[in-house]
């Protein structure tokens, strides 16, 4: 009787003859390798210096910061910068009249209701009402901004817009 090697995988017998599927294909012996365990004492062969050699900058734990190129000008500083980034840009969550009519909303509409229905993601974020679509119901909506076409359509339907943050 032959003894199989300790590291060899057991042969899997296929139930269907001649048909190789992903669950029946076996990987060759020694195709996978264990990870090198470093810093586990001198007996492991990778103890003391843990495979980093002796001394020097690269032997230290955290001496080189990301992007450091040995005193050479760093890549992200060498690359040209383009355009302008406005740090005062206001990001609005758009709400179209089409969505309001699709959800069949009427009466007082607050940011809490819009968030509950999944129309906006943050009730405390800025909301802008846009005029895409038509409105049949009379609504009184609270928002931070409104487009001219949306305001006209809401007024025509007999509704009103209350602007947050604007004092009268």
Helices and strands as residue ranges (DSSP letters): G 42-44, G 57-59, H 75-78, E 92-96, H 97-102, E 107-109, H 111-117, E 126-130, E 139-143, E 145-146, H 148-156, E 160-163
